[in-house]
Amino acid sequence: MYTSGLRELVTVRGPGSRAAHLADLLLECSGEFRRVWEDHEIGIRPHDVKHFDHPEVGALELTCQRLVDPGQAHSLMVYTATPGSESYEKLQVLSVIGAQTLR
């Protein structure tokens, strides 16, 4: 997963980038990295569902999407809950109370 993410960065940023330098170092030093790198996988994402423990509403299960602008070095992570789910209801509560506390 992380090797494919690094390969994606090298592809986007090019051969002179810090990402390419890191990949070169790892290829030189790690046989395991070399074997995975040779699979040529690009951009395999980590788990799409993330679990959070919010101090006010407790456990949240959110779907994660990563939005990437290929021309920039930034990405935006967007977290959403399935409509009607317990996590969705908890996010609705958080949108009302904002920075207030429930305690």
C-alpha positions, -999 to +999 in steps of 0.1 A: +000+000+000+027+025+010+049+015-019+022+021-044+016+055-028+052+064-032+051+052-068+022+075-074+041+105-060+071+097-081+049+095-112+032+129-104+063+148-092+089+134-115+124+119-114+141+149-097+116+150-068+122+141-031+098+112-036+120+098-064+151+103-042+134+083-014+124+056-038+160+053-051+173+050-015+148+023-006+155+004-039+192+005-030+188-006+006+158-029+008+152-061-011+117-063+002+109-028-011+125-037-045+102-068-048+071-048-040+082-019-062+086-043-092+048-050-090+043-015-105+011-009-084+000+028-083-022+045-058-036+016-039-055+034-011-056+025+025-089+014+040-118+035+028-136+033+061-120+051+091-129+047+127-127+077+151-134+080+188-148+115+193-147+128+229-183+141+228-202+115+207-180+084+209-173+060+181-177+072+145-174+051+113-167+074+083-160+067+047-129+085+035-123+099+000-090+114-011-092+142-037-060+149-055-050+179-077-023+164-100-008+199-105-003+205-068+014+186-040-017+186-019-047+163-014-080+168+004-094+141+027-132+141+028-150+121+055-187+112+053-211+090+071-237+068+055-271+086+057-293+071+084-264+054+102-255+060+139-224+079+128-245+101+105-268+110+135-237+117+156-224+140+130-257+158+129-254+164+167-219+177+162-231+201+136-255+216+161-234+217+192-202+228+174-176+237+199-199+233+229-195+203+251-222+178+261-208+174+297 
